[in-house]
Amino acid sequence: MTVQELPGAAAYRPTPPPAWKPLTDPAPLLPDPEPYRVLGTDAVADADPELLLRLYAELVRGRRYNAQATALTKQGRLAVYPSSTGQEACEIAAALVLEERDWLFPSYRDTLAAVARGLDPVEALTLLRGDRHTGYDPREHRIAPLCTPLATQLPHAVGLAHAARLKGDDVVALAMVGDGGTSEGDFHEALNFAAVWQAPVVFLVQNNGFAISVPLAKQTAAPSLAHKAVGYGMPGRLVDGNDAAAVHQVLGEAVERARSGGGPTLVEAVTYRMDAHTNADDATRYRVDSEVEAWRAHDPIQLLERELTGRGLLGDDGIEEARAAAERMAAALRERMNADPVLDPMDLFAHVYAEQTTQLREQAARLRVELEAEQDQHGHDDVEEGR
Amino acid sequence: MTTAAAPAGERAAKARPATMAQALGRALRDSMAQDPTVHVLGEDVGTLGGVFRITDGLAKEFGEDRCTDTPLAEAGILGTAVGMAMYGLRPVVEMQFDAFAYPAFEQLISHVAKMRNRTAGAMPLPITVRVPYGGGIGGVEHHSDSSEAYYMATPGLHVVMPATVEDAYGLLRASIASDDPVVFLEPKRLYWSKADWSPEAPVAVEPIGRAVVRRPGRSATLITYGPSLPVCMEAAEAAVEEGWDLEVVDLRSLVPFDDETVAASVRRTGRAVVVHESSGFGGPGGEIAARVTERCFHHLEAPVLRVAGFDIPYPPPMQERHHLPGVDRVLDAVARLQWEAES
């Protein structure tokens, strides 16, 4: 039986709903279908050579940092390290695009962005070494603690940017998240709050292809992650995440837009994680060599190096200089990380509350007794061995 | 009798019946007036004044930037409050009902409770999370949870529950002024309880973490807080006929926990019953009973008993009276304190 045949159907006339239509023309918010590129295109003519050289030096340093940190996991000096090799252009551009007064909200893989922003390379690794959760004062560098839960730092960025604007400061917050993180509820809530409040925030999604083992196709059915922006009423931008000049330009425009009161932007940088999720992961179980090799041909350092050498801005000396500087950084990092951190167990109770509760004072006293007993025991052992 | 001739100042200072809801609203207003970094945010807190009208008038007086209607998203409300606190503000967020706060749990547990600790003291978060909580108002499902056990199991949070009009004001002021995050549980069935209280007169702002003896007694101690305090006070009056002189201790906060006041009372009386309306299994009563036993074992004449809600999901409103510990259930426990060891 069709609808037309229903008894009485002909007599029904629906009342038209009260007039309502969507307010925003979505077209300006939509990303271009192709990721934006600068290197190897006409747009590169407008790029500042000084900036390109700086980006290059930082990319080389960043890759060496990743290699050194991964090596430190093999020596047991780091509990774990999530390498960002292949993603250096996103990391470095995120750090360099911000003014000193701005804030960076990194995810757990974004150590490199924090270091490029000026954080001490060792302080950036304390979380992964396991001696302290955050080895730095977030206010000193305006870098939020490296965030392990996915996407939960995004609403923090929105709140901070909102608070800054309420105070009349022209501060921008840049928040970094991976492709997997875009499936989390906090991603949605952060983008929604940011757009409603027109908070000066830039969201940078590093789409590196996989959330541990799950490929993007199993993560989202959206045309692109940048397309998600239109649903919140903010512009979405798609950029080649291995093109440092392009990422810097797109993020720069988004930061400027936020700073001048234009509200938030969602930037999706399409890149690739060359290493496994962390040193503890086996990437051969979920991806094929040919895919990795194809991305190796689109390496962020090689792209920039070819551009700079082709234009005569960089010669063998310059390349050697960048590598030597990276090597010096790695050697210093290695040396400092090989020293055992000095830890005070009593610190466990020091920063739970502004004022210790009675219960914590009692527990601290108990631990002190245990430590003293341990000390006595060790002293005794030493004497025994000395005989 | 009319007092129209009295000078304005005297009239203002005169105590008159005020509700807990009014005292809470007054505490928010006074905190905002005193400290420009105090911001109120949540669902419906602005134009509507909150579904319980606690924030009534704040948006009008302080502007929408200081009292903000947010999108409907609890994790977003608390998550943005974290960022605001990182930038030096003192956010007071409202979770509309107890069970509505659960989407914000990750922000609360993973960030709010830990930020001071994980930054070695560099970044404390002075956030107050106001949660209208508990049953007894005929609310439908998800509107009557007692969630204090979840919060008190998380180091880094203060968990505060006022039971009187005066404490509603004083403890909320102290919570907002605290440099640590506070989960402030408002017993919603006491919102309309009244006391002669003058909001204009100086009100003592108690430090968080001190219990108080609400009724002195000699034969047993009722240890309680929040919505169960009036139940215990009524039970104590009723027990007089049975020859019991009950002492009633109002904890006022579960974290920090005032071991001293509680233990001193139980040592005096030798017997104790913990009363709360959240479920007994894994509930605050177990922790309190253990603490009392550890400190007062040689003074105890009977095991520490618990009177709690049943270990069931919060029942539908037409059945909630069977779940909530009432006077009779408390008196029954008191009778069982005449304990004799089984052979």
Interface residues (C-beta under 8 A of the other chain):
Chain A: R132 H133 T134 D137 P138 R139 A144 P145 P149 T152 L154 P155 H156 A157 V158 G159 L160 A161 H162 A163 A164 L166 K167 A173 G185 D186 E189 A190 N192 F193 V196 D347 A350 H351 V352 Y353 A354 T357 T358 Q359
Chain B: H39 D65 T70 P71 A73 A75 G76 L78 G79 T80 A81 V82 G83 M84 A85 M86 Y87 G88 L89 P91 P103 E106 Q107 S110 H111 K114 M115 R116 N117 R118 T119 A120 G121 A122 M123 P124 P155 G156 H158 S178 D179 D180 G209 V255 P256 F257 D259 E260
